[in-house]
Amino acid sequence: MPHSVGLAREDRTRTGSPNVYWQGLENERFTAFRSHYGFEASYCTPGFKGAHEKGGIESKVKRARRRYMVPIPKGPTLAEINDKLHQHVDADDVTRHVAYREESVEVAFLEECKALKPLVAESFGSAKILFAKVDAKSRVCVRQAFYSVPAHLCWRILLNRCLGNAYSFLNSLRKS
C-alpha cells in the first residue's frame, strides 16, 4: 500500500459492496469515493476464518462508545459536542498504548502521518445522479417511489441528485 492515503477496515461488507468484495464486486459509489480520497479498502474475511478480524473492529467500537459516549455528551451545538469529543480522544491518545507496543497511540499516529498523502482540496460529491421522466400526472418515479413536480415539467426528463436523505430534481433537460 505504498501510494494510498490510508487503509479502511470494514466488517460489514454490505456498506461498501452489493455482494462481497473478496469476489471482486464493490458498490460503484464507494469505489468512486475510495478513488477520490485515495485509500485502500480492506474487508474482513467472512465466516470462521475471519471471526477474529470482525471481533477486533467491534471491540474498538465498543471501547470508544464506553469511553466517549457514556454519559451522553451534551452541549449547545453539535460542533461544540464534536470539539469536546475530539479533545477527549486526543488527550486519551497521549497515554493510551496498544497491546505489545511500546509507543503511545499518539506517537504511533504522528509517525504514521509522515507516510500519508495530504487530503484532496475538493470534497467528494456523494450524490448519485439519475435521470427521471415526468409523467402526464406531473409525477416523477425515482427508485420505485413517486414524487410530485410542477405541472409545466410534464414529459420532461429531469436530472435527479440522490443523497442518503433527500432527492433534488435539477434542471429540465429536454421534452421527450
Order of alpha helices (4+ residues) and beta strands (2+ residues): beta-alpha-alpha-beta-alpha-alpha-alpha-beta-beta-beta-beta-beta
